[in-house]
Every structure is written in C-alpha cells, then in structure tokens.
Amino acid sequence: MGALARVSSPPPRVASPPAPLPDAARASALRRSRWVVAALSVGAFAAFIPLWQPLLLAMFAAVVAHPLHERLSRRLGGRERAAALVTLLLVIAVLIPTAIAGVTLYKGVLDLTFRLRHSSGGSDALRQLVSGGSTGSTFPLNGKAILEYFREYGVGALSAAQTVFGAAATLVVDVFVFALGFHACLVDGRRAYLWLLERSPIPRPHALRLTRAFVETARGLLIGIGLTAILQGACATLGYAVLGVPQAAVLGLLTTLAALIPSVGTALVWLPVTAGLFLAGRTESAMILLGIGLLVSLVDNFVRPWLSRYGKLDLSAFLVLVAMLGGVAAFGGFGLLLGPLLLRLALEGWRLLRDEPVEPSDAPLATSS
C-alpha cells in the first residue's frame, strides 16, 4: 500500500517562470535600477572623497613598485607575501625616514624663516642664509616656555594647538590608509583593473589608452621627475653640510623643490647661498659651493635621460610646472600629483577623440613591467 501510494501521488508542482514584462515596463524598471545604482555610486564615491589623497598616492606608488612585486611574487610563491614585504620595505625606507626628517626640519624651517623675515635688506638676507646660531625666537620646545606661551596668548594658543593636533591626527590616518591602500593595490590591483575595464562606461580601447596615461604619469612623476629632484637635493645637501652652511637640511629640501622648476631649477637656492658665503667673507667655501651647484645643475642632464627609461612623462617641463602649481592652489599639497595627472588624462582624452577609430588592445597595462 505504501508503495502504491507513492506511485499514485501527484507530481510536485513546479513554479512557472514569471511572465516577461512588456517592453515599456522593462524600460521603466531599468531606468529605476539605474537611478538606484547611480545614487549608491555617488554615496560610495562621497565616502572615499576624504581619503582620495593617500589613495591616489598609494595607486601611484603601486604602479612604480609593480615590477619589484612581480619578481618577489615568483620567488616567494605568493602575491600577498610579496606585497607584505614590499609594503614593509616602503615603510622602513620611505615613511619612517620622512617622518623623522619632517620633525627634524620643523625647527630649522621656523628659525630660517624668522631670520630672513627680520633681515635689514637683500645683502643682510643673503648673509643670514649662511650665518650660524639661532635667534631664540622660534617656537619654544620646553615645558615651562610652552606654559608661558599659553598664558600669554590664551585662546589663540589653544586654537593653534588644536589645529596642530588635528593636522597630526589627519596625517596619521592618511599614512595608515596609504600603507593599506598600497598593499591592497599590489595584491588585488590587477583584479580591480580588469573588473573596471569590463564595466567601464566608455569604450574598452579608450579605457586602455587612459590607463596607459595614468601609468605613464605615475612613473614619470615619481621616477623621471621625483627621483631626479631628490638626487639633486641630496647632492646639494651634502655640499651645504660639508661646507658648514647652517640649516643644510632645510636648504637641501628647498633645493629639491626648486629642481622641479625648468631652466633655473636648483640655482634658485644654491646661487643665493653662494652669494651669502661671498658676502660673509668665506670666499673659498663660496667657490667650492659654486662648483658643487654647477655639478648639481648638470645632474639633471645625465640622470633624467637614464631614469626616463623607467618613467617618462609625455608633458613638457613648463606644462608639468604649471599643472603642479595650479594643482597645489586648487587641491593643496597633493595637487603636485593630481594637477599633472588630470592634465595628462585630459590631453589623452582629446587625442583619442581625434584619433578615432582606435585600434583595440586587450593587454592590461596597469600590470605591465
């Protein structure tokens, strides 16, 4: 009986597929879905806006470190292990020295600025560049002097302290996000790139060309331009220190920044320092620094072509400088990177519109070495 009941039982009911929507209803539902996705995308984008600066720098750094990461991945047998090692090297070799240098340079910048502002004229300002000692007018660093400062300036001092601590907290968060973003870009950058490439709202060949421009800008700024300026600044700093010029580290930093300026470049710093040594009666030191300065200026002619093999930016030096200055005015310090990046992407956009039709290429560029 049980077997008969099982045989005679009706078959299970299968749910019938829903009837297809009419074309008009389908189009309306699709429009509503697009609006919802657009709203969610805007919200997600807004969540990333406060952190765009360290994230952009992390992507730039990951593009530059990609060849090293690929080699280590093959040797260590895993992308995550290699990414962790490269991130650790970045923290040890770049972030920690940068933080120490920033703290060390802070007092020197204040002291040099105070002496130049209180100089009696152009000749005196040049002599102040090479004069030793401190005026004692920089911000006090001992506890008793700080209490006196707060007692004298009251609310203004408290507001300044809040600003300083707020900036320090923001810097800590930015460094943390940069390190995590750098590691994530090394591990999952290729996967994210392919995901975006498949879902790009612009044609695939156009997305590939814009990706090339992004990679070119990252390598060109950090390797072709950045490393050249750092090498010139390091040579100048060594010369300042050997000759006993006060605040050699501060002047070296200024020389590094001046190296970004075409034509004149580092001479904007080492030439006034040389003149100051002459005015101070240190003729021999001035002649030596003049030779060092000329050598530093020539470094650009030899080092930049060599580094251009690893990173060359398809922008003239004048356009890079204008884009950096305009970027700093519009976006703050990170405008040094964002300005040239936006300009390079815009120019590539105009070129790809002019060059239609574009030959398609499916080779992912963000992972090319």
ZAGU-96075 format. One record per residue (C-alpha): residue number from 1; x, y, z. Coordinates in steps of 0.25 Angstrom, whole numbers, plus 5000, padded with zeros to 4 digits. Layout:
<r nr="NUM" east="X" north="Y" up="Z"/>
...
***
This chain:
<r nr="1" east="5000" north="5000" up="5000"/>
<r nr="2" east="5011" north="5010" up="5003"/>
<r nr="3" east="5018" north="5007" up="4990"/>
<r nr="4" east="5005" north="5009" up="4983"/>
<r nr="5" east="5002" north="5022" up="4990"/>
<r nr="6" east="5016" north="5027" up="4986"/>
<r nr="7" east="5014" north="5023" up="4972"/>
<r nr="8" east="5000" north="5029" up="4971"/>
<r nr="9" east="5004" north="5042" up="4978"/>
<r nr="10" east="5003" north="5054" up="4969"/>
<r nr="11" east="5016" north="5060" up="4964"/>
<r nr="12" east="5021" north="5072" up="4971"/>
<r nr="13" east="5017" north="5086" up="4966"/>
<r nr="14" east="5028" north="5094" up="4959"/>
<r nr="15" east="5027" north="5109" up="4959"/>
<r nr="16" east="5024" north="5114" up="4946"/>
<r nr="17" east="5034" north="5125" up="4941"/>
<r nr="18" east="5029" north="5139" up="4943"/>
<r nr="19" east="5023" north="5145" up="4930"/>
<r nr="20" east="5032" north="5155" up="4923"/>
<r nr="21" east="5030" north="5169" up="4925"/>
<r nr="22" east="5025" north="5178" up="4914"/>
<r nr="23" east="5036" north="5186" up="4907"/>
<r nr="24" east="5031" north="5199" up="4913"/>
<r nr="25" east="5030" north="5193" up="4927"/>
<r nr="26" east="5044" north="5187" up="4925"/>
<r nr="27" east="5050" north="5200" up="4921"/>
<r nr="28" east="5044" north="5207" up="4933"/>
<r nr="29" east="5049" north="5197" up="4943"/>
<r nr="30" east="5063" north="5198" up="4936"/>
<r nr="31" east="5063" north="5213" up="4938"/>
<r nr="32" east="5059" north="5212" up="4952"/>
<r nr="33" east="5070" north="5202" up="4955"/>
<r nr="34" east="5080" north="5211" up="4948"/>
<r nr="35" east="5076" north="5223" up="4957"/>
<r nr="36" east="5077" north="5214" up="4969"/>
<r nr="37" east="5091" north="5209" up="4965"/>
<r nr="38" east="5095" north="5224" up="4962"/>
<r nr="39" east="5091" north="5228" up="4976"/>
<r nr="40" east="5098" north="5217" up="4982"/>
<r nr="41" east="5111" north="5220" up="4974"/>
<r nr="42" east="5110" north="5235" up="4978"/>
<r nr="43" east="5109" north="5231" up="4993"/>
<r nr="44" east="5121" north="5221" up="4991"/>
<r nr="45" east="5129" north="5232" up="4984"/>
<r nr="46" east="5126" north="5242" up="4995"/>
<r nr="47" east="5131" north="5232" up="5005"/>
<r nr="48" east="5144" north="5232" up="4998"/>
<r nr="49" east="5146" north="5247" up="4996"/>
<r nr="50" east="5152" north="5250" up="5009"/>
<r nr="51" east="5163" north="5239" up="5007"/>
<r nr="52" east="5166" north="5242" up="4992"/>
<r nr="53" east="5179" north="5248" up="4994"/>
<r nr="54" east="5186" north="5236" up="5001"/>
<r nr="55" east="5179" north="5226" up="4992"/>
<r nr="56" east="5183" north="5233" up="4979"/>
<r nr="57" east="5198" north="5233" up="4985"/>
<r nr="58" east="5196" north="5218" up="4988"/>
<r nr="59" east="5192" north="5215" up="4974"/>
<r nr="60" east="5204" north="5223" up="4968"/>
<r nr="61" east="5213" north="5216" up="4977"/>
<r nr="62" east="5208" north="5202" up="4974"/>
<r nr="63" east="5210" north="5205" up="4959"/>
<r nr="64" east="5224" north="5208" up="4962"/>
<r nr="65" east="5226" north="5196" up="4971"/>
<r nr="66" east="5219" north="5187" up="4962"/>
<r nr="67" east="5232" north="5181" up="4955"/>
<r nr="68" east="5238" north="5178" up="4968"/>
<r nr="69" east="5226" north="5172" up="4974"/>
<r nr="70" east="5224" north="5163" up="4962"/>
<r nr="71" east="5239" north="5158" up="4963"/>
<r nr="72" east="5237" north="5155" up="4978"/>
<r nr="73" east="5224" north="5148" up="4976"/>
<r nr="74" east="5231" north="5138" up="4967"/>
<r nr="75" east="5242" north="5136" up="4977"/>
<r nr="76" east="5233" north="5136" up="4990"/>
<r nr="77" east="5222" north="5128" up="4983"/>
<r nr="78" east="5210" north="5137" up="4986"/>
<r nr="79" east="5205" north="5151" up="4983"/>
<r nr="80" east="5201" north="5154" up="4998"/>
<r nr="81" east="5215" north="5150" up="5003"/>
<r nr="82" east="5222" north="5159" up="4993"/>
<r nr="83" east="5212" north="5171" up="4995"/>
<r nr="84" east="5215" north="5170" up="5010"/>
<r nr="85" east="5230" north="5170" up="5008"/>
<r nr="86" east="5229" north="5182" up="4999"/>
<r nr="87" east="5220" north="5190" up="5008"/>
<r nr="88" east="5229" north="5187" up="5020"/>
<r nr="89" east="5241" north="5192" up="5011"/>
<r nr="90" east="5233" north="5204" up="5007"/>
<r nr="91" east="5230" north="5208" up="5022"/>
<r nr="92" east="5245" north="5205" up="5026"/>
<r nr="93" east="5251" north="5212" up="5015"/>
<r nr="94" east="5242" north="5224" up="5012"/>
<r nr="95" east="5231" north="5226" up="5022"/>
<r nr="96" east="5239" north="5226" up="5035"/>
<r nr="97" east="5251" north="5234" up="5030"/>
<r nr="98" east="5241" north="5244" up="5024"/>
<r nr="99" east="5234" north="5245" up="5038"/>
<r nr="100" east="5248" north="5247" up="5045"/>
<r nr="101" east="5252" north="5257" up="5034"/>
<r nr="102" east="5239" north="5265" up="5036"/>
<r nr="103" east="5241" north="5266" up="5051"/>
<r nr="104" east="5256" north="5270" up="5049"/>
<r nr="105" east="5253" north="5280" up="5039"/>
<r nr="106" east="5242" north="5287" up="5046"/>
<r nr="107" east="5250" north="5295" up="5056"/>
<r nr="108" east="5260" north="5298" up="5045"/>
<r nr="109" east="5249" north="5304" up="5035"/>
<r nr="110" east="5244" north="5313" up="5046"/>
<r nr="111" east="5258" north="5318" up="5050"/>
<r nr="112" east="5262" north="5321" up="5036"/>
<r nr="113" east="5249" north="5328" up="5032"/>
<r nr="114" east="5250" north="5337" up="5045"/>
<r nr="115" east="5264" north="5341" up="5041"/>
<r nr="116" east="5260" north="5344" up="5027"/>
<r nr="117" east="5248" north="5352" up="5031"/>
<r nr="118" east="5256" north="5360" up="5041"/>
<r nr="119" east="5267" north="5363" up="5032"/>
<r nr="120" east="5270" north="5378" up="5029"/>
<r nr="121" east="5272" north="5377" up="5014"/>
<r nr="122" east="5276" north="5368" up="5002"/>
<r nr="123" east="5290" north="5367" up="5006"/>
<r nr="124" east="5287" north="5364" up="5020"/>
<r nr="125" east="5277" north="5353" up="5016"/>
<r nr="126" east="5288" north="5346" up="5008"/>
<r nr="127" east="5297" north="5347" up="5020"/>
<r nr="128" east="5286" north="5341" up="5029"/>
<r nr="129" east="5286" north="5329" up="5020"/>
<r nr="130" east="5300" north="5325" up="5024"/>
<r nr="131" east="5300" north="5331" up="5038"/>
<r nr="132" east="5301" north="5321" up="5049"/>
<r nr="133" east="5293" north="5321" up="5062"/>
<r nr="134" east="5279" north="5323" up="5066"/>
<r nr="135" east="5271" north="5335" up="5069"/>
<r nr="136" east="5264" north="5329" up="5080"/>
<r nr="137" east="5251" north="5334" up="5074"/>
<r nr="138" east="5246" north="5321" up="5069"/>
<r nr="139" east="5234" north="5313" up="5076"/>
<r nr="140" east="5238" north="5309" up="5090"/>
<r nr="141" east="5240" north="5294" up="5092"/>
<r nr="142" east="5242" north="5292" up="5107"/>
<r nr="143" east="5230" north="5291" up="5116"/>
<r nr="144" east="5232" north="5304" up="5124"/>
<r nr="145" east="5233" north="5312" up="5112"/>
<r nr="146" east="5220" north="5305" up="5106"/>
<r nr="147" east="5212" north="5309" up="5118"/>
<r nr="148" east="5217" north="5323" up="5117"/>
<r nr="149" east="5213" north="5323" up="5103"/>
<r nr="150" east="5199" north="5318" up="5106"/>
<r nr="151" east="5197" north="5328" up="5118"/>
<r nr="152" east="5201" north="5340" up="5109"/>
<r nr="153" east="5193" north="5337" up="5096"/>
<r nr="154" east="5181" north="5329" up="5103"/>
<r nr="155" east="5170" north="5325" up="5094"/>
<r nr="156" east="5179" north="5327" up="5081"/>
<r nr="157" east="5189" north="5318" up="5086"/>
<r nr="158" east="5179" north="5307" up="5089"/>
<r nr="159" east="5173" north="5309" up="5076"/>
<r nr="160" east="5187" north="5307" up="5069"/>
<r nr="161" east="5189" north="5295" up="5078"/>
<r nr="162" east="5176" north="5289" up="5073"/>
<r nr="163" east="5180" north="5292" up="5059"/>
<r nr="164" east="5193" north="5285" up="5060"/>
<r nr="165" east="5188" north="5273" up="5067"/>
<r nr="166" east="5177" north="5272" up="5057"/>
<r nr="167" east="5187" north="5272" up="5046"/>
<r nr="168" east="5195" north="5262" up="5053"/>
<r nr="169" east="5183" north="5252" up="5054"/>
<r nr="170" east="5180" north="5254" up="5040"/>
<r nr="171" east="5194" north="5251" up="5036"/>
<r nr="172" east="5194" north="5238" up="5044"/>
<r nr="173" east="5181" north="5234" up="5037"/>
<r nr="174" east="5186" north="5237" up="5023"/>
<r nr="175" east="5199" north="5230" up="5025"/>
<r nr="176" east="5191" north="5218" up="5030"/>
<r nr="177" east="5181" north="5218" up="5019"/>
<r nr="178" east="5193" north="5220" up="5009"/>
<r nr="179" east="5200" north="5207" up="5014"/>
<r nr="180" east="5188" north="5199" up="5014"/>
<r nr="181" east="5184" north="5204" up="5000"/>
<r nr="182" east="5198" north="5201" up="4995"/>
<r nr="183" east="5197" north="5187" up="5000"/>
<r nr="184" east="5183" north="5185" up="4994"/>
<r nr="185" east="5187" north="5191" up="4980"/>
<r nr="186" east="5199" north="5181" up="4980"/>
<r nr="187" east="5190" north="5169" up="4983"/>
<r nr="188" east="5177" north="5172" up="4976"/>
<r nr="189" east="5181" north="5183" up="4967"/>
<r nr="190" east="5180" north="5174" up="4954"/>
<r nr="191" east="5167" north="5168" up="4958"/>
<r nr="192" east="5161" north="5182" up="4961"/>
<r nr="193" east="5167" north="5187" up="4948"/>
<r nr="194" east="5160" north="5176" up="4940"/>
<r nr="195" east="5147" north="5178" up="4947"/>
<r nr="196" east="5147" north="5193" up="4944"/>
<r nr="197" east="5151" north="5190" up="4930"/>
<r nr="198" east="5139" north="5181" up="4927"/>
<r nr="199" east="5129" north="5190" up="4934"/>
<r nr="200" east="5135" north="5203" up="4928"/>
<r nr="201" east="5124" north="5213" up="4923"/>
<r nr="202" east="5134" north="5217" up="4912"/>
<r nr="203" east="5139" north="5208" up="4900"/>
<r nr="204" east="5149" north="5198" up="4904"/>
<r nr="205" east="5160" north="5204" up="4895"/>
<r nr="206" east="5158" north="5217" up="4901"/>
<r nr="207" east="5159" north="5212" up="4915"/>
<r nr="208" east="5172" north="5205" up="4911"/>
<r nr="209" east="5178" north="5218" up="4906"/>
<r nr="210" east="5174" north="5225" up="4919"/>
<r nr="211" east="5180" north="5214" up="4927"/>
<r nr="212" east="5193" north="5216" up="4919"/>
<r nr="213" east="5193" north="5231" up="4922"/>
<r nr="214" east="5191" north="5228" up="4937"/>
<r nr="215" east="5202" north="5218" up="4938"/>
<r nr="216" east="5211" north="5228" up="4930"/>
<r nr="217" east="5208" north="5239" up="4939"/>
<r nr="218" east="5211" north="5231" up="4952"/>
<r nr="219" east="5224" north="5226" up="4947"/>
<r nr="220" east="5228" north="5239" up="4940"/>
<r nr="221" east="5225" north="5248" up="4953"/>
<r nr="222" east="5231" north="5238" up="4963"/>
<r nr="223" east="5243" north="5233" up="4955"/>
<r nr="224" east="5246" north="5242" up="4944"/>
<r nr="225" east="5244" north="5255" up="4951"/>
<r nr="226" east="5243" north="5252" up="4966"/>
<r nr="227" east="5256" north="5243" up="4967"/>
<r nr="228" east="5264" north="5253" up="4959"/>
<r nr="229" east="5260" north="5265" up="4968"/>
<r nr="230" east="5263" north="5256" up="4980"/>
<r nr="231" east="5277" north="5253" up="4975"/>
<r nr="232" east="5280" north="5267" up="4972"/>
<r nr="233" east="5275" north="5271" up="4986"/>
<r nr="234" east="5283" north="5260" up="4993"/>
<r nr="235" east="5296" north="5265" up="4986"/>
<r nr="236" east="5293" north="5280" up="4989"/>
<r nr="237" east="5290" north="5276" up="5004"/>
<r nr="238" east="5303" north="5268" up="5005"/>
<r nr="239" east="5311" north="5281" up="4999"/>
<r nr="240" east="5304" north="5290" up="5009"/>
<r nr="241" east="5307" north="5281" up="5021"/>
<r nr="242" east="5322" north="5279" up="5017"/>
<r nr="243" east="5324" north="5294" up="5016"/>
<r nr="244" east="5317" north="5297" up="5029"/>
<r nr="245" east="5305" north="5304" up="5024"/>
<r nr="246" east="5294" north="5305" up="5035"/>
<r nr="247" east="5281" north="5298" up="5033"/>
<r nr="248" east="5287" north="5290" up="5022"/>
<r nr="249" east="5275" north="5280" up="5022"/>
<r nr="250" east="5265" north="5291" up="5020"/>
<r nr="251" east="5273" north="5297" up="5009"/>
<r nr="252" east="5274" north="5283" up="5003"/>
<r nr="253" east="5259" north="5282" up="5003"/>
<r nr="254" east="5257" north="5295" up="4997"/>
<r nr="255" east="5267" north="5291" up="4986"/>
<r nr="256" east="5259" north="5278" up="4984"/>
<r nr="257" east="5247" north="5286" up="4981"/>
<r nr="258" east="5254" north="5296" up="4973"/>
<r nr="259" east="5259" north="5285" up="4964"/>
<r nr="260" east="5244" north="5284" up="4959"/>
<r nr="261" east="5245" north="5297" up="4952"/>
<r nr="262" east="5250" north="5297" up="4938"/>
<r nr="263" east="5263" north="5304" up="4933"/>
<r nr="264" east="5267" north="5311" up="4946"/>
<r nr="265" east="5264" north="5300" up="4955"/>
<r nr="266" east="5273" north="5297" up="4967"/>
<r nr="267" east="5281" north="5310" up="4965"/>
<r nr="268" east="5269" north="5318" up="4971"/>
<r nr="269" east="5275" north="5312" up="4985"/>
<r nr="270" east="5290" north="5309" up="4983"/>
<r nr="271" east="5293" north="5322" up="4976"/>
<r nr="272" east="5288" north="5331" up="4987"/>
<r nr="273" east="5295" north="5323" up="4997"/>
<r nr="274" east="5308" north="5324" up="4989"/>
<r nr="275" east="5306" north="5339" up="4989"/>
<r nr="276" east="5304" north="5339" up="5004"/>
<r nr="277" east="5317" north="5332" up="5006"/>
<r nr="278" east="5324" north="5342" up="4998"/>
<r nr="279" east="5317" north="5354" up="5006"/>
<r nr="280" east="5321" north="5347" up="5019"/>
<r nr="281" east="5336" north="5347" up="5015"/>
<r nr="282" east="5336" north="5332" up="5012"/>
<r nr="283" east="5342" north="5332" up="4998"/>
<r nr="284" east="5348" north="5319" up="4998"/>
<r nr="285" east="5335" north="5312" up="5002"/>
<r nr="286" east="5327" north="5320" up="4992"/>
<r nr="287" east="5336" north="5316" up="4981"/>
<r nr="288" east="5334" north="5301" up="4985"/>
<r nr="289" east="5319" north="5303" up="4986"/>
<r nr="290" east="5319" north="5309" up="4973"/>
<r nr="291" east="5325" north="5297" up="4967"/>
<r nr="292" east="5316" north="5288" up="4974"/>
<r nr="293" east="5304" north="5296" up="4970"/>
<r nr="294" east="5308" north="5295" up="4955"/>
<r nr="295" east="5310" north="5280" up="4957"/>
<r nr="296" east="5296" north="5279" up="4963"/>
<r nr="297" east="5290" north="5286" up="4952"/>
<r nr="298" east="5297" north="5277" up="4942"/>
<r nr="299" east="5292" north="5264" up="4949"/>
<r nr="300" east="5278" north="5267" up="4942"/>
<r nr="301" east="5285" north="5266" up="4928"/>
<r nr="302" east="5291" north="5252" up="4931"/>
<r nr="303" east="5281" north="5246" up="4941"/>
<r nr="304" east="5268" north="5249" up="4935"/>
<r nr="305" east="5270" north="5242" up="4922"/>
<r nr="306" east="5275" north="5230" up="4929"/>
<r nr="307" east="5263" north="5230" up="4938"/>
<r nr="308" east="5253" north="5233" up="4926"/>
<r nr="309" east="5255" north="5218" up="4922"/>
<r nr="310" east="5247" north="5214" up="4934"/>
<r nr="311" east="5238" north="5226" up="4935"/>
<r nr="312" east="5236" north="5237" up="4925"/>
<r nr="313" east="5224" north="5247" up="4925"/>
<r nr="314" east="5219" north="5252" up="4911"/>
<r nr="315" east="5218" north="5266" up="4916"/>
<r nr="316" east="5227" north="5278" up="4914"/>
<r nr="317" east="5234" north="5283" up="4927"/>
<r nr="318" east="5226" north="5296" up="4926"/>
<r nr="319" east="5213" north="5289" up="4926"/>
<r nr="320" east="5217" north="5280" up="4938"/>
<r nr="321" east="5221" north="5292" up="4946"/>
<r nr="322" east="5208" north="5300" up="4943"/>
<r nr="323" east="5200" north="5287" up="4946"/>
<r nr="324" east="5207" north="5285" up="4959"/>
<r nr="325" east="5206" north="5300" up="4963"/>
<r nr="326" east="5191" north="5300" up="4959"/>
<r nr="327" east="5189" north="5287" up="4966"/>
<r nr="328" east="5194" north="5292" up="4979"/>
<r nr="329" east="5186" north="5304" up="4978"/>
<r nr="330" east="5173" north="5296" up="4975"/>
<r nr="331" east="5175" north="5283" up="4983"/>
<r nr="332" east="5186" north="5286" up="4993"/>
<r nr="333" east="5199" north="5278" up="4994"/>
<r nr="334" east="5195" north="5266" up="4987"/>
<r nr="335" east="5192" north="5275" up="4975"/>
<r nr="336" east="5206" north="5273" up="4971"/>
<r nr="337" east="5202" north="5259" up="4967"/>
<r nr="338" east="5187" north="5262" up="4963"/>
<r nr="339" east="5190" north="5274" up="4954"/>
<r nr="340" east="5199" north="5267" up="4944"/>
<r nr="341" east="5190" north="5255" up="4945"/>
<r nr="342" east="5178" north="5262" up="4941"/>
<r nr="343" east="5185" north="5270" up="4930"/>
<r nr="344" east="5191" north="5257" up="4924"/>
<r nr="345" east="5178" north="5250" up="4925"/>
<r nr="346" east="5171" north="5262" up="4918"/>
<r nr="347" east="5181" north="5262" up="4907"/>
<r nr="348" east="5180" north="5247" up="4905"/>
<r nr="349" east="5165" north="5249" up="4904"/>
<r nr="350" east="5166" north="5259" up="4893"/>
<r nr="351" east="5176" north="5251" up="4886"/>
<r nr="352" east="5167" north="5238" up="4886"/>
<r nr="353" east="5155" north="5246" up="4881"/>
<r nr="354" east="5164" north="5252" up="4870"/>
<r nr="355" east="5170" north="5238" up="4866"/>
<r nr="356" east="5156" north="5231" up="4864"/>
<r nr="357" east="5155" north="5219" up="4861"/>
<r nr="358" east="5165" north="5214" up="4871"/>
<r nr="359" east="5171" north="5200" up="4870"/>
<r nr="360" east="5167" north="5191" up="4881"/>
<r nr="361" east="5177" north="5184" up="4890"/>
<r nr="362" east="5173" north="5175" up="4902"/>
<r nr="363" east="5187" north="5175" up="4909"/>
<r nr="364" east="5185" north="5180" up="4923"/>
<r nr="365" east="5195" north="5192" up="4925"/>
<r nr="366" east="5194" north="5194" up="4940"/>
<r nr="367" east="5202" north="5181" up="4942"/>
<r nr="368" east="5212" north="5183" up="4931"/>
<r nr="369" east="5226" north="5184" up="4935"/>
***
